[in-house]
Amino acid sequence: AQKVTQAQTEISVVEKEDVTLDCVYETRDTTYYLFWYKQPPSGELVFLIRRNSFDEQNEISGRYSWNFQKSTSSFNFTITASQVVDSAVYFCALSEGLTGANSKLTFGKGITLSVRP
Amino acid sequence: NAGVMQNPRHLVRRRGQEARLRCSPMKGHSHVYWYRQLPEEGLKFMVYLQKENIIDESGMPKERFSAEFPKEGPSILRIQQVVRGDSAAYFCASSPPSLAGNIQYFGAGTRLSVL
């Protein structure tokens, strides 16, 4: 069975602070995919990143960076110099398997990030 | 380049009525997924469909819930005889034809309120 744990439930920072959102996952598959999604106050889900289990390279996209460590089953997300527009709920998710039949996403409970001006 | 379209955005039903939620996938996407988000919880998988075919319904409640994705038209999630516990946000996602780990693109959701 697959599981995603986001132990932090709410984080509040002041604008321009750096913030790291933690994600720990469990899976028995050797091939799997990890995702982060953002849910702003308007309610839609916005895709941010996908990584596969064979690629442990960290990734940076502007102010966003992701640290994937298989040894600790973690896929953490850092926002550098946070901005008010980063305020949202952030979800980490996992999908398993080699075939499309196993493509359902298992989500963590989400982390509510509030960035104060 | 329209994204995933869900309608209605908000739906109010009285207990015992039926709710029908619609989802039109992104152009070129033939896979549709439905998820439910209860208050204070993450999204829970309900069902995965391809055109005219249910691939995985392991997350669907055994009674009152059904889903379809016909050859023509949107995918429909149908909830019969709604109860208060069905109040939630229902999200649809779509992805391109079958590859593991496909990115799922989500619609804006339908917020169902059962009075």
Interface residues (C-beta under 8 A of the other chain):
Chain A: V4 Q6 T31 Y32 Y33 F35 Y37 S42 G43 E44 L45 V46 F47 R50 N52 F91 A93 S95 G97 L98 T99 G100 A101 N102 S103 K104 L105 T106 F107 G108 K109 G110
Chain B: H31 Y33 Y35 E40 E41 G42 L43 K44 F45 Y48 I55 D56 S58 G59 A89 F91 A93 S95 P97 S98 L99 A100 G101 N102 I103 Q104 Y105 F106 G107 A108 G109 R111
